Amino acid sequence: MALTGGAPTPIGSAPPPSSHSGTPDPAPTAGTLNLISAKTWPRKSFFYGARTPRLLYEIGSDQATNDLRIDIVNGSGETIASFFRNDIAPETPDSVRWDGIAGDGRPAKDGRYSFRIVPQSGGRIARPATSSASAEPLSLSFDLYGYAFPILGPHDYGGAAGRFGAGRSGHTHEGQDVMAKCGTPLVAARGGTVQYSGYEGAAGNYIVIDGKGTSFDMAYMHLLEPSLLQEGMTVRTGEPIGVVGQTGDATACHLHFEIWTAPGWYEGGSPIDPLPYLEEWDSYS
Protein backbone atom coordinates (compact mmCIF):
# COMPACT_ATOMS: atom_id res chain seq x y z
CA MET A 1 0.00 0.00 0.00
CA ALA A 2 2.94 2.35 0.51
CA LEU A 3 3.46 2.52 -3.24
CA THR A 4 0.08 4.21 -3.72
CA GLY A 5 -0.61 5.66 -0.27
CA GLY A 6 -3.69 3.49 0.14
CA ALA A 7 -5.13 4.53 -3.24
CA PRO A 8 -6.14 1.77 -5.67
CA THR A 9 -3.34 0.30 -7.74
CA PRO A 10 -3.20 1.57 -11.34
CA ILE A 11 -5.12 -0.46 -13.90
CA GLY A 12 -2.42 -0.14 -16.55
CA SER A 13 -4.84 0.00 -19.48
CA ALA A 14 -6.63 2.62 -21.54
CA PRO A 15 -10.12 3.78 -20.50
CA PRO A 16 -13.05 1.96 -22.07
CA PRO A 17 -14.16 3.48 -25.38
CA SER A 18 -17.32 5.48 -25.91
CA SER A 19 -20.50 3.66 -26.69
CA HIS A 20 -20.96 3.19 -30.42
CA SER A 21 -22.48 6.39 -31.83
CA GLY A 22 -24.88 4.41 -34.01
CA THR A 23 -26.78 5.68 -37.03
CA PRO A 24 -30.16 7.41 -37.25
CA ASP A 25 -33.14 5.26 -38.12
CA PRO A 26 -34.22 6.16 -41.69
CA ALA A 27 -37.85 6.33 -40.54
CA PRO A 28 -37.70 7.09 -36.81
CA THR A 29 -40.73 6.57 -34.61
CA ALA A 30 -41.45 6.93 -30.91
CA GLY A 31 -44.50 6.85 -28.71
CA THR A 32 -45.52 9.30 -26.03
CA LEU A 33 -42.37 9.32 -23.95
CA ASN A 34 -41.40 10.11 -20.42
CA LEU A 35 -38.19 9.61 -18.52
CA ILE A 36 -38.70 7.13 -15.70
CA SER A 37 -35.16 7.23 -14.35
CA ALA A 38 -31.76 8.68 -15.20
CA LYS A 39 -28.49 8.38 -13.33
CA THR A 40 -25.21 9.91 -14.44
CA TRP A 41 -21.90 9.03 -12.81
CA PRO A 42 -19.36 10.09 -11.81
CA ARG A 43 -20.50 13.66 -11.32
CA LYS A 44 -16.92 14.81 -11.91
CA SER A 45 -14.89 13.16 -14.66
CA PHE A 46 -11.48 13.64 -16.23
CA PHE A 47 -10.56 13.18 -19.87
CA TYR A 48 -8.83 9.82 -20.42
CA GLY A 49 -9.69 9.17 -16.80
CA ALA A 50 -10.15 6.25 -14.49
CA ARG A 51 -13.92 6.77 -14.74
CA THR A 52 -15.63 8.26 -17.81
CA PRO A 53 -19.14 9.80 -17.87
CA ARG A 54 -21.91 7.26 -18.11
CA LEU A 55 -25.69 7.52 -18.24
CA LEU A 56 -28.08 4.76 -17.15
CA TYR A 57 -31.67 5.59 -18.07
CA GLU A 58 -35.11 4.10 -18.54
CA ILE A 59 -38.00 5.50 -20.56
CA GLY A 60 -41.73 5.03 -20.44
CA SER A 61 -43.67 4.87 -23.68
CA ASP A 62 -46.99 3.73 -25.15
CA GLN A 63 -45.06 2.21 -28.08
CA ALA A 64 -43.17 -1.09 -28.05
CA THR A 65 -39.97 0.31 -29.59
CA ASN A 66 -38.63 3.86 -29.73
CA ASP A 67 -35.85 5.54 -31.72
CA LEU A 68 -33.90 7.91 -29.48
CA ARG A 69 -30.99 10.31 -29.74
CA ILE A 70 -28.82 11.01 -26.73
CA ASP A 71 -26.90 14.26 -26.98
CA ILE A 72 -23.95 15.54 -24.98
CA VAL A 73 -24.77 19.20 -24.37
CA ASN A 74 -22.37 21.82 -23.02
CA GLY A 75 -23.17 24.69 -20.67
CA SER A 76 -24.21 26.91 -23.59
CA GLY A 77 -26.73 24.35 -24.82
CA GLU A 78 -24.62 23.30 -27.81
CA THR A 79 -24.61 19.65 -28.83
CA ILE A 80 -21.03 18.40 -29.09
CA ALA A 81 -21.64 14.65 -29.50
CA SER A 82 -24.62 12.38 -30.15
CA PHE A 83 -25.56 8.71 -29.82
CA PHE A 84 -28.40 7.15 -31.81
CA ARG A 85 -30.30 4.39 -29.98
CA ASN A 86 -32.81 2.56 -32.14
CA ASP A 87 -35.66 0.31 -31.06
CA ILE A 88 -35.42 1.06 -27.33
CA ALA A 89 -38.14 -0.71 -25.38
CA PRO A 90 -39.97 1.04 -22.52
CA GLU A 91 -39.15 0.18 -18.91
CA THR A 92 -35.88 -1.43 -20.01
CA PRO A 93 -32.61 0.03 -18.69
CA ASP A 94 -30.16 1.27 -21.32
CA SER A 95 -26.79 2.98 -20.90
CA VAL A 96 -24.37 5.23 -22.78
CA ARG A 97 -20.71 5.92 -22.05
CA TRP A 98 -18.85 8.99 -23.38
CA ASP A 99 -15.07 9.23 -23.68
CA GLY A 100 -14.89 13.04 -23.66
CA ILE A 101 -14.18 13.40 -27.39
CA ALA A 102 -16.24 16.09 -29.10
CA GLY A 103 -17.71 15.76 -32.57
CA ASP A 104 -14.65 17.43 -34.09
CA GLY A 105 -12.45 14.59 -32.81
CA ARG A 106 -10.72 16.66 -30.13
CA PRO A 107 -11.01 16.46 -26.33
CA ALA A 108 -13.96 18.48 -25.05
CA LYS A 109 -13.25 21.67 -23.13
CA ASP A 110 -13.48 21.86 -19.36
CA GLY A 111 -16.97 22.56 -18.06
CA ARG A 112 -20.45 21.39 -17.14
CA TYR A 113 -22.17 18.97 -19.50
CA SER A 114 -25.48 17.12 -19.61
CA PHE A 115 -26.95 14.10 -21.32
CA ARG A 116 -30.12 15.02 -23.23
CA ILE A 117 -32.52 12.30 -24.38
CA VAL A 118 -34.85 13.13 -27.27
CA PRO A 119 -36.80 11.12 -29.85
CA GLN A 120 -35.11 11.05 -33.24
CA SER A 121 -38.38 12.19 -34.79
CA GLY A 122 -38.20 15.46 -32.84
CA GLY A 123 -39.53 16.86 -29.60
CA ARG A 124 -38.39 16.34 -26.04
CA ILE A 125 -38.83 13.68 -23.42
CA ALA A 126 -40.83 15.16 -20.55
CA ARG A 127 -39.54 14.66 -17.05
CA PRO A 128 -42.26 12.93 -15.07
CA ALA A 129 -43.56 14.35 -11.83
CA THR A 130 -41.93 12.77 -8.80
CA SER A 131 -44.30 10.10 -7.61
CA SER A 132 -43.11 10.09 -4.01
CA ALA A 133 -40.75 11.94 -1.70
CA SER A 134 -38.43 8.91 -1.69
CA ALA A 135 -38.11 8.63 -5.48
CA GLU A 136 -34.55 9.06 -6.73
CA PRO A 137 -34.16 12.37 -8.58
CA LEU A 138 -33.19 12.37 -12.23
CA SER A 139 -29.49 12.95 -12.80
CA LEU A 140 -28.23 14.05 -16.23
CA SER A 141 -25.43 16.57 -15.64
CA PHE A 142 -21.73 16.17 -14.86
CA ASP A 143 -18.45 18.10 -14.93
CA LEU A 144 -15.59 17.17 -17.25
CA TYR A 145 -11.99 18.34 -16.88
CA GLY A 146 -8.86 17.65 -18.88
CA TYR A 147 -6.46 17.41 -15.94
CA ALA A 148 -6.44 16.36 -12.30
CA PHE A 149 -4.36 17.89 -9.53
CA PRO A 150 -1.58 15.36 -8.85
CA ILE A 151 -1.55 15.37 -5.01
CA LEU A 152 -4.40 13.79 -3.05
CA GLY A 153 -3.95 15.52 0.28
CA PRO A 154 -2.96 18.74 2.05
CA HIS A 155 -0.24 20.65 0.23
CA ASP A 156 1.27 24.07 -0.40
CA TYR A 157 3.53 25.65 -2.98
CA GLY A 158 6.41 26.47 -0.65
CA GLY A 159 8.66 29.48 -1.11
CA ALA A 160 10.59 31.20 -3.88
CA ALA A 161 13.31 28.53 -3.91
CA GLY A 162 10.81 25.96 -5.17
CA ARG A 163 9.58 28.04 -8.10
CA PHE A 164 10.31 27.39 -11.75
CA GLY A 165 13.49 29.22 -12.78
CA ALA A 166 14.91 29.50 -9.25
CA GLY A 167 18.69 29.34 -9.09
CA ARG A 168 20.44 26.03 -8.52
CA SER A 169 24.12 25.11 -8.53
CA GLY A 170 25.05 25.15 -12.23
CA HIS A 171 21.43 25.30 -13.51
CA THR A 172 17.97 26.66 -12.87
CA HIS A 173 15.01 24.87 -11.33
CA GLU A 174 12.98 23.29 -14.15
CA GLY A 175 9.77 22.61 -12.26
CA GLN A 176 7.56 23.53 -9.32
CA ASP A 177 7.92 22.03 -5.86
CA VAL A 178 4.65 21.19 -4.10
CA MET A 179 5.10 20.45 -0.41
CA ALA A 180 3.16 17.57 1.14
CA LYS A 181 3.73 14.88 3.75
CA CYS A 182 5.69 11.82 2.69
CA GLY A 183 3.27 9.05 1.82
CA THR A 184 0.59 11.35 0.36
CA PRO A 185 -0.88 9.68 -2.75
CA LEU A 186 0.05 10.99 -6.18
CA VAL A 187 -2.05 10.60 -9.33
CA ALA A 188 -1.47 11.29 -13.01
CA ALA A 189 -2.43 14.86 -13.86
CA ARG A 190 -3.08 13.62 -17.39
CA GLY A 191 -3.24 10.02 -18.48
CA GLY A 192 -1.12 8.69 -21.30
CA THR A 193 1.92 6.49 -21.83
CA VAL A 194 4.72 6.09 -19.32
CA GLN A 195 7.83 7.41 -21.04
CA TYR A 196 10.26 6.75 -18.18
CA SER A 197 10.12 5.16 -14.74
CA GLY A 198 13.28 4.82 -12.70
CA TYR A 199 15.81 6.44 -10.38
CA GLU A 200 18.33 9.25 -10.77
CA GLY A 201 20.63 10.77 -8.19
CA ALA A 202 19.03 14.23 -8.14
CA ALA A 203 15.44 13.32 -9.06
CA GLY A 204 15.22 10.21 -6.90
CA ASN A 205 12.42 7.86 -7.88
CA TYR A 206 10.52 9.48 -10.72
CA ILE A 207 8.16 8.89 -13.58
CA VAL A 208 7.49 10.74 -16.85
CA ILE A 209 4.14 10.48 -18.65
CA ASP A 210 3.43 11.52 -22.23
CA GLY A 211 0.02 13.18 -21.90
CA LYS A 212 -2.73 11.73 -24.09
CA GLY A 213 -4.02 14.22 -26.65
CA THR A 214 -1.61 16.97 -25.53
CA SER A 215 1.79 18.30 -26.51
CA PHE A 216 3.00 17.91 -22.90
CA ASP A 217 5.20 15.42 -21.09
CA MET A 218 4.88 15.57 -17.30
CA ALA A 219 7.50 14.49 -14.77
CA TYR A 220 6.89 13.57 -11.13
CA MET A 221 10.02 13.38 -8.97
CA HIS A 222 11.24 12.40 -5.47
CA LEU A 223 8.68 9.59 -5.10
CA LEU A 224 9.00 7.63 -1.86
CA GLU A 225 9.33 4.31 -3.71
CA PRO A 226 9.62 3.30 -7.37
CA SER A 227 6.31 3.63 -9.20
CA LEU A 228 4.34 0.48 -9.99
CA LEU A 229 4.10 1.78 -13.55
CA GLN A 230 6.83 0.89 -16.02
CA GLU A 231 7.89 2.32 -19.38
CA GLY A 232 5.35 1.76 -22.12
CA MET A 233 2.43 1.18 -19.76
CA THR A 234 -0.79 3.15 -20.01
CA VAL A 235 -2.06 5.24 -17.12
CA ARG A 236 -5.37 7.08 -16.88
CA THR A 237 -5.94 10.62 -15.65
CA GLY A 238 -6.39 10.55 -11.87
CA GLU A 239 -4.91 7.06 -11.44
CA PRO A 240 -2.28 6.49 -8.72
CA ILE A 241 1.36 6.69 -9.80
CA GLY A 242 3.10 6.61 -6.40
CA VAL A 243 3.39 8.67 -3.23
CA VAL A 244 5.19 11.81 -2.13
CA GLY A 245 8.71 11.16 -0.92
CA GLN A 246 12.12 12.67 -0.29
CA THR A 247 14.36 10.54 -2.48
CA GLY A 248 17.27 11.93 -4.49
CA ASP A 249 18.49 15.45 -3.88
CA ALA A 250 15.56 16.56 -1.69
CA THR A 251 15.68 18.20 1.72
CA ALA A 252 11.97 17.80 2.54
CA CYS A 253 8.98 15.72 1.50
CA HIS A 254 7.55 17.15 -1.71
CA LEU A 255 6.62 16.56 -5.33
CA HIS A 256 8.85 18.16 -7.93
CA PHE A 257 6.58 18.52 -10.97
CA GLU A 258 7.67 19.44 -14.48
CA ILE A 259 5.84 20.13 -17.77
CA TRP A 260 7.76 19.79 -21.05
CA THR A 261 6.57 21.05 -24.42
CA ALA A 262 6.75 19.12 -27.69
CA PRO A 263 8.56 17.18 -28.92
CA GLY A 264 8.96 16.13 -25.29
CA TRP A 265 11.04 15.53 -22.20
CA TYR A 266 14.73 15.58 -23.22
CA GLU A 267 13.64 14.99 -26.83
CA GLY A 268 14.05 18.57 -27.97
CA GLY A 269 11.23 20.08 -25.91
CA SER A 270 11.57 22.71 -23.21
CA PRO A 271 10.36 22.88 -19.60
CA ILE A 272 7.74 25.54 -18.86
CA ASP A 273 6.43 27.01 -15.62
CA PRO A 274 3.88 24.50 -14.31
CA LEU A 275 2.56 26.67 -11.45
CA PRO A 276 -0.31 28.33 -13.38
CA TYR A 277 -1.49 24.90 -14.52
CA LEU A 278 -1.22 23.41 -11.04
CA GLU A 279 -3.18 26.28 -9.50
CA GLU A 280 -5.95 25.87 -12.07
CA TRP A 281 -6.19 22.10 -11.55
CA ASP A 282 -6.06 22.64 -7.79
CA SER A 283 -9.10 24.93 -7.98
CA TYR A 284 -11.51 22.19 -9.06
CA SER A 285 -9.91 18.84 -8.19
ABEGO torsion letter per residue (X at the ends): XAAAGGBBBBAGBBBBBBBBAEBBBABBBBBBBBBABBBBOBABBBBGBABBBBBBBBBBBABABBBBBBBBBBAAGBBABBBBBBGBBBGBBBBBBBAGBBAAGBBBBBEBBBBBBBBAAEEBBBBBBBABAABBBBBABBBBBABBBABBEBBBAEBAAABBGBBBBGBBBABBBBBBBBGBBBBBABBEBBABBBBBAAAEBBBBBBBBGBABBBBBBGBABBBABBBGBBBBBGBBAEBBBABEBBABBBBBBBBBBOAEBGAGBBBBBAAAAAAAAAAAX
